[in-house]
Amino acid sequence: MRIGIVGHGTMGREVEAVLAERGHQPVIVTRGRPFPAGCTVGIDFSAAEAVPGNVANALKAGARYVVGTTGWAERLAEVRAAVEEAGGGLVHAANFSLGVNLFYRVVREAAALLTRFPDYDPYVLERHHRRKKDAPSGTAKALAAILEAAGGRRRKAATALDGAIAEDSFHVASLRAGGIVGDHTVGFDSGGDEILLEHRARSRRGFALGAVLAAEWISSRTGFYAFDAVLEDLARS
Ligand SMILES: NC(=O)c1ccc[n+]([C@@H]2O[C@H](COP(=O)([O-])OP(=O)(O)OC[C@H]3O[C@@H](n4cnc5c(N)ncnc54)[C@H](OP(=O)(O)O)[C@@H]3O)[C@@H](O)[C@H]2O)c1
């Protein structure tokens, strides 16, 4: 397949390599130009503010789309409406790593168990490289949403603290330094002990592979999907 790469930065170059490995033809999409005719799908690792416009361009060209770019959650409903109205197809994820998506499941199960033991305060800690533009990471927000949905004593995510943490809240903290690819920790601390669940990304290839799998999957479908729907389907087939 000819697959357009929208945003040819660190992640775009990883996607280019994985596409070539899997026998696809990568096409670098130039910023400000229409989405190229003849590309079945576009894969977007660009900038949050560019996502709605990039999706509109791909829809105009009749292409399916995969969004790996993070930080555009508040425009999700608008983008979804545009895709559905056009009869297009889109897969999005704040984290396309297979391991992270399995980690979400582990955290969901742990949170369901630990909410029955209110001595254990949950928290989320994410660590990334100094260049990352959004904080907390989209993955940390997804982990916080899992903890919120579990409905324990501390069920509200607090990302900015101005004094002591509220009784009904849990802390979601971000750290930026050097070249950390992406670490996410979910902890449950009772004061006397602590249970830690952790995912560490060692390279960016895992993210690129997930995005390419999503592109292959959406190429023959319509609709608006999160990556976990794709994984569910791939796991069944
Ligand atoms: N979902 C996941 O699994 C996952 C994994 C890693 C990263 N990400 C996200 O992916 C995004 C990109 O990360 P990155 O590390 O690759 O960043 P990066 O190295 O800064 O690359 C971003 C690229 O997008 C280009 N760009 C910026 N604005 C654009 C626009 N309006 N239209 C088209 N291209 C544009 C930039 O070009 P210039 O340099 O010319 O501005 C650059 O080439 C971030 O949102 C990051 O959080 C997601």
The ligand as an SDF file (V2000), in Angstrom:
LIG
                    3D

 48 52  0  0  0  0  0  0  0  0999 V2000
    0.7570    7.5710   19.9170 N   0  0  0  0  0  0  0  0  0  0  0  0
    2.0070    7.1810   20.1760 C   0  0  0  0  0  0  0  0  0  0  0  0
    2.2700    5.9690   20.3560 O   0  0  0  0  0  0  0  0  0  0  0  0
    3.1060    8.2050   20.2200 C   0  0  0  0  0  0  0  0  0  0  0  0
    4.4470    7.8390   20.4090 C   0  0  0  0  0  0  0  0  0  0  0  0
    5.4310    8.8360   20.3610 C   0  0  0  0  0  0  0  0  0  0  0  0
    5.0770   10.1520   20.1190 C   0  0  0  0  0  0  0  0  0  0  0  0
    3.7500   10.4720   19.9610 N   0  0  0  0  0  0  0  0  0  0  0  0
    3.3150   11.8460   19.6370 C   0  0  0  0  0  0  0  0  0  0  0  0
    3.5790   12.0640   18.2590 O   0  0  0  0  0  0  0  0  0  0  0  0
    3.7870   13.4600   18.0160 C   0  0  0  0  0  0  0  0  0  0  0  0
    5.1060   13.6800   17.2720 C   0  0  0  0  0  0  0  0  0  0  0  0
    6.1740   13.2370   18.0910 O   0  0  0  0  0  0  0  0  0  0  0  0
    7.6790   13.2730   17.5660 P   0  0  0  0  0  0  0  0  0  0  0  0
    8.5260   12.8540   18.7230 O   0  0  0  0  0  0  0  0  0  0  0  0
    7.8180   12.5630   16.2610 O   0  0  0  0  0  0  0  0  0  0  0  0
    7.8450   14.8480   17.3490 O   0  0  0  0  0  0  0  0  0  0  0  0
    8.8530   15.6160   16.3660 P   0  0  0  0  0  0  0  0  0  0  0  0
   10.1380   14.8810   16.2440 O   0  0  0  0  0  0  0  0  0  0  0  0
    8.8440   17.0400   16.8320 O   0  0  0  0  0  0  0  0  0  0  0  0
    8.1250   15.5070   14.9400 O   0  0  0  0  0  0  0  0  0  0  0  0
    6.9530   16.1880   14.6230 C   0  0  0  0  0  0  0  0  0  0  0  0
    6.9770   16.4270   13.1330 C   0  0  0  0  0  0  0  0  0  0  0  0
    5.7190   16.9850   12.7290 O   0  0  0  0  0  0  0  0  0  0  0  0
    5.9810   18.0930   11.9020 C   0  0  0  0  0  0  0  0  0  0  0  0
    4.8790   19.0430   11.9740 N   0  0  0  0  0  0  0  0  0  0  0  0
    4.6640   19.9950   12.9050 C   0  0  0  0  0  0  0  0  0  0  0  0
    3.5310   20.6700   12.6230 N   0  0  0  0  0  0  0  0  0  0  0  0
    3.0210   20.0850   11.5090 C   0  0  0  0  0  0  0  0  0  0  0  0
    1.8960   20.3400   10.7100 C   0  0  0  0  0  0  0  0  0  0  0  0
    1.0800   21.3850   11.0060 N   0  0  0  0  0  0  0  0  0  0  0  0
    1.6510   19.5290    9.6610 N   0  0  0  0  0  0  0  0  0  0  0  0
    2.5020   18.5400    9.3400 C   0  0  0  0  0  0  0  0  0  0  0  0
    3.6350   18.2930   10.0260 N   0  0  0  0  0  0  0  0  0  0  0  0
    3.8720   19.0590   11.0970 C   0  0  0  0  0  0  0  0  0  0  0  0
    7.2830   18.6840   12.4130 C   0  0  0  0  0  0  0  0  0  0  0  0
    7.9060   19.4630   11.4330 O   0  0  0  0  0  0  0  0  0  0  0  0
    8.8580   20.7090   11.9110 P   0  0  0  0  0  0  0  0  0  0  0  0
    9.9990   20.0750   12.6390 O   0  0  0  0  0  0  0  0  0  0  0  0
    9.1790   21.3350   10.6100 O   0  0  0  0  0  0  0  0  0  0  0  0
    7.9900   21.5850   12.8040 O   0  0  0  0  0  0  0  0  0  0  0  0
    8.0700   17.4080   12.6940 C   0  0  0  0  0  0  0  0  0  0  0  0
    8.6680   16.9130   11.5120 O   0  0  0  0  0  0  0  0  0  0  0  0
    3.7080   14.1170   19.4100 C   0  0  0  0  0  0  0  0  0  0  0  0
    2.3680   14.5760   19.6020 O   0  0  0  0  0  0  0  0  0  0  0  0
    4.0080   12.9690   20.3700 C   0  0  0  0  0  0  0  0  0  0  0  0
    3.4620   13.1790   21.6570 O   0  0  0  0  0  0  0  0  0  0  0  0
    2.7730    9.5320   20.0230 C   0  0  0  0  0  0  0  0  0  0  0  0
  1  2  1  0
  2  3  2  0
  2  4  1  0
  4  5  1  0
  4 48  2  0
  5  6  2  0
  6  7  1  0
  7  8  2  0
  8  9  1  0
  8 48  1  0
  9 10  1  0
  9 46  1  0
 10 11  1  0
 11 12  1  0
 11 44  1  0
 12 13  1  0
 13 14  1  0
 14 15  2  0
 14 16  1  0
 14 17  1  0
 17 18  1  0
 18 19  2  0
 18 20  1  0
 18 21  1  0
 21 22  1  0
 22 23  1  0
 23 24  1  0
 23 42  1  0
 24 25  1  0
 25 26  1  0
 25 36  1  0
 26 27  1  0
 26 35  1  0
 27 28  2  0
 28 29  1  0
 29 30  1  0
 29 35  2  0
 30 31  1  0
 30 32  2  0
 32 33  1  0
 33 34  2  0
 34 35  1  0
 36 37  1  0
 36 42  1  0
 37 38  1  0
 38 39  2  0
 38 40  1  0
 38 41  1  0
 42 43  1  0
 44 45  1  0
 44 46  1  0
 46 47  1  0
M  CHG  2   8   1  16  -1
M  END
$$$$
